[in-house]
């Protein structure tokens, strides 16, 4: 993944300098996030399910500041 980030960042900088792409002020890549290469259809479906169902868990999440006031 590191090579992909380096390659795409270099290409972006060339685009900014040579092709008048809009510059981005800040970091192009988020640090310390979870990277995962999807290798098959089952993994893709599991990730789709997570994306669909995870927001539904917010009401019971320990980090939800409104959790205690919903009782």
N, C-alpha and C positions, 0 to 999 in steps of 0.2 A: 504494500500500500504506500510505503514511503516513496518509492520510485514514481508511482502515479501522481502523488501530490507534487513532487518536485518537477516532474515533466509538465503537468498541467499549469503549475504556477509560472514556469518559464515561458510557456506558450502564451499565457495571459499577458505577461509583461511585454512580450514582443508585440502582441496585439495592441496594447496601450500605446507603446512607443511608435510603432510603424503604421498602424491602421486606425488610429484615433478612437480606439475603444475607450469607453468611460472608465477612468481610474476608480479603484475601490480603495478607500482610505480605512485601513484597519487590517485585520488578519483575514486571509482568504480561507484558511482552514481552522476549524475549532480544535483546540487542544483537549486531550484526554476524553475523547468521546469513544464510544464503542464501535469498532469497525468489524464488519463481517462480510465475507464474500459468499454470495449465495451460489451454492454448487449444484442444486437439483430442485426439482419441482416441489418435493415435500418441504424443503427448507423455505422456499418461496411462499408456500401456502401457510406455514407456521408463522412467518413474519406478517403476512396479510392478516391472519387472525389476530395477532398481537396488536397491530395497528388499529384494527376495527374494535377490538374488545377492551383494550387498555383504558381508554377514556371513561368507560363505564365503571371502572374501579375507583375513580377519583372520590366518590362520595364516602368510601370507607378507607381511603388512604391516610396513613398516620401523619403525612405532611400537609394535608388539606386543612387550612386554618378554619374553615367553616364546619368541619366534621363535628365538633362538640356542640355546635349550636343547632344541629338538625334534629336533636332528640325531642 
